[in-house]
Amino acid sequence: MQQIAEWLEKLGLGQYALRFAENGIDLGVLPELTDEDFDRLGVLLGHRRKMLRAIADLDQAELIAAPVSPHDAERRHLTVMFCDLVGSTALSARLDPEDMWEVIRAYRAACAQVITTYDGAVARFIGDGILAYFGYPRAHEDDAERAVRAGLDVIAAIGKLETRAEGGVAVRIAIASGLVVVGDLVSGGASEEQALVGDAPNIAARLQSLAEPGVVVVAASTRRLLGNLFTLRNLGRREVKGISEPIAVWAVEGEPASESRFEAVRTARSIGFVGRKAEIEFVLSRQQLAWQGQGQAVLISGEAGIGKSRIVAMLSDSLAPGTHRRVRYQCSPYHTNSALHPFVAQLERAAGIRSEDAPEQKLDKLEAMLALGTQHVPTVTPLIAALLSIPTGDRYPPLGLSPAQQRRQTFAALLDQLEGLARQQPVLVVCEDVHWADATSLELLDLAVDRIRGLPILMLMTFRPEFEPPWAGLANVSLLRLDRLDRQDTRALIEQVTVGRLLPGEMMAQIIERTDGVPLFVEELTKMVMESGLLVEKAGRYRLDNPLPPLAIPATLQELADGTARPAGAGQGGGADRRRDRPRVLICAAAQRGRARRSDACRGACPARRGRAAAAPGRAAGRKLQLQARVGPGSGLRELAQEPPAIASQAYRRCVARQVCRDGRDRAGSRRLPFHRGRARRDRAGVVAQGRSAGAEALGLLRGDRASRQGGRHRR
């Protein structure tokens, strides 16, 4: 559509570009427009005549042969899905054409609805086939996972379709990932919007013939991106028509009972732990208080890839086995509207409940698990069974409760279970990615934070900066904000990735500069450089085989995510499939980052998550945090000073307001803890003074928040 916009601009009629784009009008369609079409577009009579004269002068052959603007064709790393309706030829022979038309219509509608739910896009319908992709125009850190989940849901949705086809209909799905060129193709008088050109669409289309009905298969290029998020069955290497070498194929069998997304995705490729000594020591100090019966909650905040889950993993590994019990709740971006999803998933894991178990088996397992924390199993089991959607049959009478009563008693049962476990031995509660928690789960976590006082329980909750925890400021709650690594720790992390082999100084300097201290970014960019073919190993160190090309280490998110720093025809740069996958992983580190000079690229590739909270505007890159620990039981660690953004958002003003209110309370008996060597200390009084005017409005809001919180605490 860029060409039609440029054509209109040359005519001085650029105001119509949006209308033409919304109606799918490109240069190939222009000669066919009629007066009626111009009426529908709302083009003024004079402008219409001007356009018609210009259309008459167009040389269509020159337009077709003209090179496409780089803005029209982009190199992107996408995950492509191909769906095929099983036995459509036989169906066509058996069904009346109108009935077959209805089958195809319902099939396409069901697939499109699921695909768009996971933020994918339907590229085109090809008879009874559907080509869809994930990662364009909006990229996500988990597009491969989204594609697989969409495939599983498509199979389930198609299985439920009600059609006139005897025995129902089924679908087979194949998924592949890789670099493609995506953009509008114009050929003769026809055009195709957002056409895909590359290996991935071809591989997906070929692989679907290897899938059994009702099965999702993935190519090796997608398998590498999935980690252990799904249970996969290796189908071996298969010959595929049109592909020179056999392709490794896996069948998706479902989701494993993984406790943590971090463990599922990162364990296989994670390396050691660098820095964070002060942070680890602080969390361990909270753990000691908790084990003494002073229940603690530590809120760990940080951007994607900064190391929140690694700190949790380090703490878990440092605790002697058998001395405590661990309870893990994993929030999911796919269940933000599913009430209590993290708790439901944890209960099913703890009880060992499987989807194929009969209701009686599920009840037996549930009762055995609940008996570990309560003596009131007959009373509690019906409530938890209802939460897990397990029919109780004749074993228990109906609950006979109103929704509000059932909700309240279910909350009480879950909290009593946690307390019962803590009465036997200390409990480590891990709740990851709270920014994805549903509203009901947040309400239950609010009650849990209050309930753990006086119990040997340590709660660790991780989340991204856009989430504002409602528990910050409570006596038994500490807030730990993770900053980026300094240059020394970044260098140490790079050396871990290279297994002690030294990189050329120029290469090391560029990696340190461009990764900006985000650990995941450092790891993946270093791996990409090592696998690029630019380096030659000799005598325990690497050297550049040729001068370092200017684009060898892309500087911007757009370059890292999809290679659009080069025009579509500039060449691939070669390399094995694993090198093609590397930019897809790099977006994990950058997609949610608040780096100001990358904000435009971030908006294009990974817009901020809509919903409960948006990141505060003007969040400074590499901001230096200074933290304060209050001495004594129940003391907290929280952000003390930061450079205020030029335009303070309401969330920021509330943060400053809380600091102003705590200023007098916290001044006595406090010490400052600089978290990284060489970090400049800031004067707290100066920051408070700067924040007073910005936070004046928020002070009123804060007083209202505190009053409501205190009122809620009295009611509880």
C-alpha positions in Angstrom: 0.0 0.0 0.0 3.0 2.3 0.2 3.0 2.7 -3.6 -0.6 3.9 -3.7 0.1 6.4 -0.9 3.1 7.8 -2.8 1.1 8.1 -5.9 -1.6 10.0 -4.1 1.0 12.3 -2.5 2.4 13.1 -5.9 -1.1 14.2 -7.0 -1.4 16.3 -3.8 -4.2 14.1 -2.7 -2.5 12.3 0.2 -5.6 12.8 2.4 -7.2 9.8 0.6 -4.4 7.3 1.3 -6.0 5.9 4.4 -9.4 5.4 2.6 -7.7 3.6 -0.2 -5.7 1.4 2.2 -8.8 0.6 4.2 -10.6 -0.6 1.1 -7.7 -2.6 -0.2 -7.0 -0.5 -3.3 -3.6 -0.7 -4.8 -2.0 0.3 -8.1 -3.2 -2.9 -9.7 -6.8 -2.0 -9.0 -6.7 1.7 -10.0 -7.5 1.2 -13.7 -10.7 -0.7 -12.8 -12.2 2.0 -10.5 -15.5 3.5 -11.7 -17.4 6.6 -10.8 -19.5 4.5 -8.4 -16.4 3.3 -6.7 -15.2 6.9 -6.2 -18.6 7.8 -4.8 -18.3 5.1 -2.2 -14.8 6.3 -1.3 -16.1 9.8 -0.8 -13.7 11.4 -3.4 -14.7 14.9 -4.4 -15.6 15.5 -8.0 -12.6 17.6 -8.8 -10.2 15.2 -7.1 -11.9 12.4 -9.0 -11.2 13.9 -12.4 -7.6 14.6 -11.4 -7.2 10.9 -10.4 -8.8 9.6 -13.6 -6.5 11.7 -15.7 -3.5 10.3 -13.8 -4.8 6.7 -14.0 -5.1 7.0 -17.8 -1.4 8.0 -17.9 -0.3 5.1 -15.8 1.9 2.5 -17.5 0.8 -0.7 -15.7 3.7 -2.7 -17.0 6.2 -0.3 -15.5 4.3 -0.4 -12.2 4.5 -4.2 -12.0 8.3 -4.2 -12.8 9.1 -1.3 -10.5 11.0 -2.3 -7.4 9.0 -2.5 -4.2 9.8 0.0 -1.5 11.7 -1.4 1.4 8.7 -0.3 3.5 6.4 -2.7 1.5 8.6 -5.8 1.9 10.2 -6.7 5.3 12.5 -9.5 6.4 10.9 -11.0 9.5 11.3 -14.1 11.6 7.9 -15.6 11.7 6.3 -18.8 12.9 4.0 -20.1 10.1 1.0 -22.5 10.6 -0.7 -24.4 7.8 -4.1 -26.0 8.5 -5.7 -28.6 6.2 -9.2 -30.0 6.4 -8.9 -33.8 6.4 -10.8 -35.6 3.6 -12.3 -32.6 1.9 -12.3 -34.3 -1.5 -14.3 -37.2 -0.2 -16.6 -34.8 1.6 -17.3 -32.8 -1.6 -18.3 -36.1 -3.3 -20.8 -37.0 -0.6 -22.3 -33.6 0.3 -24.5 -31.2 -1.6 -22.4 -28.2 -2.8 -24.4 -25.9 -0.4 -23.7 -28.2 2.5 -20.0 -28.4 1.6 -20.0 -24.6 1.3 -21.3 -24.4 4.9 -18.7 -26.9 6.1 -15.9 -24.8 4.6 -17.4 -21.5 5.9 -17.7 -22.9 9.5 -14.2 -24.4 9.3 -12.6 -21.2 8.2 -14.5 -19.1 10.7 -13.5 -21.4 13.6 -9.8 -21.4 12.6 -9.7 -17.6 12.0 -11.3 -16.9 15.4 -8.7 -19.1 17.3 -5.8 -17.7 15.3 -6.7 -14.1 16.0 -7.2 -14.9 19.7 -3.5 -15.6 19.9 -2.7 -12.5 17.9 -1.9 -14.4 14.8 -3.0 -13.4 11.3 -4.5 -15.4 8.4 -2.3 -14.9 5.4 -4.7 -16.5 2.9 -7.3 -19.3 2.4 -6.2 -21.9 -0.1 -9.3 -24.0 -0.9 -9.6 -26.1 2.3 -6.2 -25.0 3.5 -5.4 -22.0 5.7 -2.0 -20.3 5.9 -1.5 -18.2 9.1 1.5 -16.6 10.7 2.6 -15.3 14.1 5.0 -12.5 14.6 3.8 -9.9 12.0 2.8 -7.1 12.1 3.0 -7.5 15.9 5.8 -9.5 17.3 5.8 -11.3 20.6 8.4 -13.0 22.7 6.5 -16.3 22.5 5.2 -16.5 18.9 6.2 -20.1 18.5 4.3 -21.0 21.6 1.3 -19.0 20.5 1.2 -20.9 17.2 1.3 -24.3 18.9 -1.4 -23.3 21.4 -3.5 -21.9 18.5 -3.1 -25.2 16.6 -4.2 -27.3 19.6 -7.2 -25.0 20.1 -8.1 -25.2 16.4 -8.2 -29.0 16.6 -10.5 -28.8 19.6 -12.7 -26.2 18.0 -13.0 -28.1 14.7 -13.9 -31.3 16.6 -16.9 -29.5 18.1 -18.3 -28.2 14.8 -21.8 -29.2 14.0 -22.1 -29.8 10.3 -24.0 -32.2 8.0 -20.9 -34.2 7.4 -21.4 -37.7 8.9 -18.8 -38.4 11.5 -17.8 -34.8 11.8 -14.7 -33.1 10.4 -11.1 -33.1 11.4 -8.0 -31.0 10.7 -4.2 -31.6 10.5 -1.8 -28.8 11.3 2.0 -28.2 10.6 4.1 -25.4 12.0 7.5 -24.1 11.0 9.6 -21.0 11.8 12.2 -19.0 9.9 13.1 -15.9 8.0 10.6 -14.7 5.4 10.0 -11.7 3.3 6.5 -10.4 3.9 4.8 -7.6 1.9 2.4 -6.8 -0.9 2.9 -8.6 -4.3 1.6 -7.0 -7.5 1.4 -9.2 -10.6 -0.5 -8.1 -13.7 -3.9 -6.9 -12.7 -3.9 -8.9 -9.5 -2.3 -8.3 -6.1 -1.8 -10.1 -2.9 -1.4 -8.3 0.4 1.1 -9.5 3.1 2.4 -12.3 0.9 5.0 -14.6 2.5 8.1 -15.7 0.6 10.6 -18.0 2.3 11.2 -21.6 3.4 8.9 -21.6 6.4 5.6 -21.4 4.5 6.7 -24.1 2.1 7.9 -26.4 4.9 4.7 -25.9 6.9 2.5 -26.6 3.8 4.5 -29.8 3.1 4.7 -31.1 6.6 0.9 -31.1 7.1 0.7 -34.1 4.9 2.8 -36.0 7.5 0.4 -35.2 10.4 -2.3 -37.5 11.5 -5.9 -36.1 11.7 -6.2 -34.1 14.9 -2.5 -33.7 15.4 -0.1 -30.7 15.3 3.4 -31.3 14.0 6.3 -28.9 14.2 9.6 -28.6 12.3 13.0 -28.4 13.9 13.0 -24.7 13.5 10.0 -24.3 15.8 11.0 -27.2 18.1 14.1 -25.2 19.1 12.0 -22.2 20.2 9.6 -24.2 22.3 12.0 -25.6 24.9 10.1 -27.9 27.2 6.8 -26.0 27.1 5.1 -29.0 25.4 5.3 -32.7 25.4 6.7 -33.6 22.0 7.1 -37.0 20.3 10.0 -37.3 17.9 8.8 -38.5 14.5 12.3 -38.7 13.1 13.7 -37.1 9.9 11.2 -37.2 7.0 11.7 -36.7 3.3 9.5 -33.8 2.1 8.7 -33.0 -1.5 10.6 -30.0 -2.8 13.0 -29.9 0.2 16.5 -31.2 -0.6 17.3 -32.6 2.9 15.2 -34.7 5.3 13.4 -32.5 7.9 13.2 -33.4 11.6 9.6 -33.5 12.7 7.9 -33.6 16.1 4.3 -34.2 17.1 2.8 -32.1 19.9 1.1 -34.3 22.5 0.1 -31.7 25.0 1.5 -29.5 27.8 3.8 -31.1 30.4 3.2 -30.5 34.1 5.9 -27.8 34.3 5.9 -25.7 37.4 7.7 -22.7 35.8 7.9 -21.1 32.4 11.5 -20.2 33.2 12.4 -23.9 33.8 10.5 -25.0 30.7 12.0 -22.4 28.3 15.4 -21.4 29.7 16.9 -24.4 31.5 18.3 -26.1 28.4 20.2 -23.0 27.2 20.8 -21.1 30.5 24.3 -20.6 31.8 25.7 -19.5 35.1 24.7 -16.6 37.4 26.7 -13.3 37.5 26.4 -10.5 40.0 23.3 -10.0 42.2 25.3 -10.9 45.3 23.6 -8.1 47.4 20.2 -9.1 46.1 20.6 -12.7 46.9 21.9 -11.9 50.4 18.9 -9.7 51.0 16.4 -12.3 50.0 18.2 -14.9 52.2 17.9 -12.5 55.1 14.1 -12.4 54.5 14.1 -16.1 54.4 15.8 -16.4 57.8 13.1 -14.1 59.3 10.4 -16.1 57.7 11.8 -19.4 59.0 11.7 -17.9 62.5 7.9 -17.5 62.1 7.8 -13.9 60.8 6.2 -14.5 57.5 7.8 -12.4 54.7 6.8 -11.5 51.1 9.5 -10.3 48.7 8.3 -8.6 45.5 10.9 -8.9 42.8 10.4 -6.4 40.0 12.3 -6.1 36.7 12.0 -5.9 33.0 11.9 -9.0 30.8 15.2 -10.9 30.8 16.7 -9.0 33.8 17.0 -12.2 36.0 14.0 -12.3 38.2 13.4 -16.1 37.8 17.1 -16.8 38.1 17.2 -15.2 41.5 14.2 -17.3 42.6 16.0 -20.4 41.2 19.2 -19.6 43.0 17.4 -19.2 46.3 15.5 -22.4 45.8 18.8 -24.3 45.0 20.5 -22.8 48.1 18.0 -24.1 50.5 18.8 -27.6 51.9 16.4 -30.2 50.5 13.9 -31.7 53.0 14.0 -28.6 55.2 11.0 -26.9 53.6 8.1 -27.4 51.2 7.9 -25.4 48.0 4.6 -24.3 46.5 4.8 -22.6 43.1 2.1 -20.6 41.2 2.8 -19.8 37.6 0.7 -17.0 36.0 0.1 -17.2 32.3 -0.5 -14.6 29.6 -3.0 -17.0 28.1 -5.2 -17.2 31.2 -5.5 -13.6 32.3 -9.3 -13.9 32.3 -9.4 -17.4 33.9 -10.3 -17.0 37.6 -7.7 -18.6 39.9 -5.8 -20.3 37.1 -2.4 -20.3 38.9 -4.0 -21.9 41.9 -6.0 -24.5 39.9 -2.8 -25.5 38.0 -0.9 -25.8 41.2 -3.5 -28.0 42.9 -3.7 -30.3 39.9 0.1 -30.7 39.9 0.3 -31.2 43.6 -2.4 -33.9 43.5 -1.0 -35.5 40.4 -4.4 -35.2 38.6 -4.3 -35.9 34.9 -6.9 -35.1 32.3 -7.4 -38.7 31.4 -8.2 -39.7 35.0 -11.7 -40.8 35.8 -13.7 -38.5 38.2 -13.3 -41.1 41.0 -9.5 -41.2 40.5 -9.4 -37.4 40.6 -11.3 -37.3 43.8 -9.1 -39.9 45.4 -5.9 -38.0 44.5 -7.5 -34.7 45.6 -8.4 -36.1 49.0 -4.9 -37.5 49.5 -3.3 -34.2 48.7 -5.7 -32.1 50.9 -5.0 -34.5 53.8 -1.5 -33.2 54.0 -2.6 -29.8 55.2 -6.0 -30.2 56.8 -8.0 -32.6 59.0 -11.3 -31.4 57.5 -11.0 -33.3 54.2 -14.8 -34.1 53.9 -15.6 -30.4 54.3 -12.9 -29.0 52.0 -13.0 -31.5 49.2 -16.3 -30.5 47.6 -15.2 -26.8 47.5 -11.8 -27.6 45.8 -13.4 -30.2 43.6 -15.8 -27.6 42.3 -12.9 -25.2 41.7 -11.1 -27.9 39.7 -14.4 -28.9 37.8 -14.3 -32.4 39.2 -17.8 -34.0 39.6 -18.3 -35.5 43.0 -21.2 -37.7 42.1 -22.8 -39.4 45.2 -19.7 -39.2 47.3 -20.5 -35.6 48.5 -23.8 -33.8 48.6 -24.3 -30.6 46.5 -22.7 -27.5 48.1 -25.9 -25.5 48.1 -24.1 -22.2 48.4 -24.6 -18.9 46.7 -21.7 -17.8 44.4 -20.4 -15.3 47.0 -20.5 -17.9 49.8 -18.7 -20.5 47.7 -16.1 -17.9 46.7 -15.5 -16.9 50.3 -15.3 -20.5 51.6 -13.0 -21.6 48.8 -10.6 -18.8 49.6 -10.7 -19.8 53.3 -10.0 -23.5 52.3 -7.0 -22.6 50.2 -5.5 -20.3 52.9 -6.1 -22.9 55.6 -4.4 -25.5 53.4 -1.3 -23.3 53.1 -1.3 -22.6 56.8 -1.7 -26.3 57.6 1.4 -27.1 55.5 3.4 -24.3 57.2 2.5 -25.7 60.7 4.5 -28.8 59.7 7.6 -27.3 58.1 8.6 -23.9 56.5 7.0 -23.2 53.1 8.6 -21.3 50.2 5.8 -19.9 48.0 6.8 -18.8 44.6 4.4 -16.8 42.4 5.9 -16.0 39.0 4.8 -13.4 36.5 2.2 -11.8 38.7 1.7 -9.1 36.0 -0.3 -11.8 34.2 -2.4 -12.8 37.2 -6.2 -12.6 36.9 -8.1 -10.3 39.2 -9.4 -13.1 41.4 -5.9 -14.5 41.9 -4.7 -11.1 42.9 -7.5 -10.9 45.5 -6.5 -14.2 46.9 -2.8 -13.2 47.0 -3.8 -10.1 48.9 -5.4 -12.3 51.6 -2.4 -14.6 51.5 0.1 -11.8 52.1 -1.9 -10.8 55.2 -2.3 -14.4 56.4 1.4 -15.4 56.4 2.2 -13.0 59.3 3.3 -15.2 62.2 3.8 -18.2 59.9 7.1 -19.7 58.6 6.3 -18.8 55.0 8.4 -16.9 52.5 6.6 -15.6 49.5 8.5 -14.6 46.4 6.5 -12.8 43.7 8.1 -11.7 40.4 6.6 -9.3 37.9 7.5 -6.7 35.3 7.7 -2.9 36.1 4.3 -2.1 34.6 2.6 -4.0 37.3 1.9 -2.0 40.5 1.8 -4.4 43.5 -1.0 -3.4 46.0 1.1 -4.9 48.9 4.1 -2.6 48.7 4.5 -0.7 52.0 3.1 -3.4 54.3 5.3 -4.3 57.3 6.1 -7.8 56.1 6.6 -6.9 52.5 9.9 -5.9 50.8 10.2 -4.6 47.2 13.3 -5.5 45.3 13.8 -3.8 41.9 16.5 -5.4 39.8 18.8 -3.1 37.8 20.8 -4.0 34.8 24.3 -5.4 35.1 27.2 -3.1 35.2 30.0 -3.3 32.6 32.2 -5.6 34.8 29.4 -8.1 35.4 28.4 -7.9 31.7 31.9 -8.8 30.7 31.9 -11.7 33.2 28.7 -13.0 31.7 30.1 -12.8 28.1 33.1 -14.8 29.2 30.8 -17.4 30.7 29.0 -17.7 27.3 32.3 -18.0 25.5 33.5 -20.6 28.1 36.5 -18.4 29.0 37.6 -17.8 25.4 38.4 -14.1 24.9 36.5 -12.2 22.2 38.3 -9.5 20.2 38.2 -6.2 22.0 36.1 -4.4 19.4 33.5 -7.2 19.5 33.4 -7.3 23.3 33.0 -3.5 23.5 30.1 -3.5 21.0 28.3 -6.3 22.8 28.6 -4.5 26.2 27.4 -1.3 24.7 24.5 -2.6 22.8 23.1 -5.1 25.3 22.7 -2.4 27.9 23.3 -4.8 30.8 20.2 -7.0 30.3 21.5 -10.6 31.1 19.3 -12.4 28.6 20.2 -9.9 25.9 23.9 -10.4 26.7 23.6 -14.1 26.5 21.7 -14.3 23.2 23.6 -11.6 21.4 26.9 -13.3 22.4 25.7 -16.6 21.1 24.5 -15.1 17.9 28.0 -13.6 17.3 29.7 -16.9 18.1 27.5 -18.7 15.6 27.7 -16.0 12.9 30.9 -17.4 11.3 32.7 -14.0 11.9 35.0 -15.5 14.5 37.9 -18.0 14.3 39.2 -19.8 17.4 42.9 -19.9 18.0 45.0 -20.6 21.1 42.1 -20.2 23.5 40.7 -17.0 22.1 38.6 -15.8 19.2 39.8 -13.4 16.5 37.9 -11.8 13.6 38.5 -13.5 10.3 37.6 -10.3 8.5 37.0 -6.7 9.5 33.9 -6.4 11.7 31.0 -5.5 9.4 28.8 -2.6 10.5 25.7 -4.8 10.8 27.4 -7.8 12.5 25.9 -6.7 15.8 22.6 -5.0 15.2 22.0 -2.0 17.4 18.2 -1.7 17.4 15.4 -3.9 18.4 14.0 -4.0 14.9 17.3 -5.3 13.5 17.6 -7.9 16.3 14.0 -9.0 16.0 13.5 -9.5 12.3 16.5 -8.2 10.3 14.7 -5.2 8.8 17.8 -3.1 9.1 18.5 -4.5 5.6 16.1 -4.2 2.7 14.3 -7.4 1.7 16.6 -7.9 -1.2 19.9 -7.3 0.6 20.7 -10.9 1.3 20.3 -13.3 4.2 23.7 -13.4 5.6 23.7 -17.2 5.5 24.0 -19.6 8.5 22.4 -22.6 10.0 18.8 -22.8 11.3 19.9 -22.1 14.8 21.4 -18.8 13.8 18.1 -17.9 12.1 16.3 -18.6 15.3 18.6 -16.4 17.4 16.8 -13.0 16.6 13.5 -14.6 17.6 15.0 -15.2 21.1 16.6 -11.8 21.3 13.2 -10.2 21.2 12.4 -11.8 24.6 14.9 -9.4 26.1 14.0 -6.3 24.3 10.2 -6.6 23.6 9.2 -5.2 27.1 12.1 -2.9 27.7 11.7 0.8 28.3 14.8 2.0 26.6 13.9 5.4 25.2 15.9 5.3 22.0 14.3 2.0 21.1 10.7 2.9 22.0 9.6 3.4 18.4 10.9 0.0 17.4 9.3 -1.6 20.5 5.9 -0.1 19.6 6.1 -1.5 16.2 7.3 -5.0 17.1 5.9 -5.6 20.6 3.3 -3.1 21.8 2.9 -2.8 25.5 0.4 -5.3 27.0 -3.0 -3.7 27.2 -5.2 -4.0 30.2 -4.5 -3.6 33.9 -1.4 -1.4 33.8 0.7 0.3 31.2 4.4 1.2 31.6 5.0 4.6 33.0 6.0 7.0 30.1 9.5 8.2 30.1 10.9 5.2 32.0 14.6 6.0 31.8 17.1 3.4 30.3 19.7 2.1 32.6 18.4 4.2 35.5 20.5 3.9 38.6 18.4 2.6 41.5 19.3 3.1 45.1 17.7 0.9 47.7 17.2 1.3 51.4 16.9 -1.4 54.0 15.2 -0.6 57.2 16.7 -2.3 60.2 14.7 -4.6 62.3 12.1 -7.4 62.0 9.7 -6.9 59.1 12.0 -4.3 57.4 11.8 -3.9 53.7 14.0 -3.2 50.8 12.5 -0.9 48.2 13.4 1.7 45.6 14.6 4.9 47.2 15.6 7.2 44.4 15.4 7.4 40.6 15.5 10.0 38.0 11.9 11.2 37.6 10.6 11.2 34.1 10.0 14.6 32.4 6.3 14.1 32.5 5.2 12.1 35.6 2.4 9.6 35.0 -0.2 9.0 37.7 1.5 5.7 38.6 4.8 7.6 39.0 3.2 10.4 41.1 1.7 7.8 43.4 5.1 6.2 43.8 6.6 9.5 44.7 3.7 10.3 47.0 4.3 7.0 48.9 7.9 8.0 49.3 7.0 11.5 50.7 4.6 9.9 53.2 7.3 7.5 54.4 10.0 10.0 54.6 9.6 10.9 58.2 8.7 7.4 59.2 11.8 5.8 57.6 14.5 8.4 58.3 15.5 7.0 61.6 17.5 3.8 61.8 18.0 3.3 58.1 21.0 2.5 55.9 21.5 2.8 52.2 22.7 -0.2 50.2 24.2 0.6 46.8 23.6 -2.4 44.6 26.4 -2.1 42.0 29.9 -0.9 42.1 30.4 2.6 40.7 26.8 3.5 40.9 26.3 7.1 41.8 24.5 7.7 45.0 21.7 10.2 45.0 20.4 12.4 47.8 17.0 11.2 48.9 16.0 14.6 50.2 16.6 16.1 46.7 14.4 13.4 45.1 11.6 13.9 47.7 11.8 17.7 47.0 11.5 17.1 43.3 8.6 14.7 43.8 6.5 16.9 46.2 4.9 19.0 43.5 4.5 16.0 41.1 3.0 13.9 43.9 0.6 16.5 45.4 -2.3 15.2 43.5 -1.4 11.6 44.2 -1.2 12.2 48.0 -5.0 12.4 48.1 -5.3 9.2 46.1 -2.8 7.5 48.4 -4.7 8.5 51.5 -7.8 7.0 50.0 -5.9 3.8 49.1 -4.5 3.5 52.6 -7.9 4.1 54.2 -9.6 1.5 52.1 -6.7 -1.0 52.7 -7.0 -0.4 56.5 -10.7 -0.8 56.3 -10.3 -4.0 54.4 -7.8 -5.3 57.0 -10.2 -4.5 59.9 -13.0 -6.3 58.1 -10.7 -9.3 57.6 
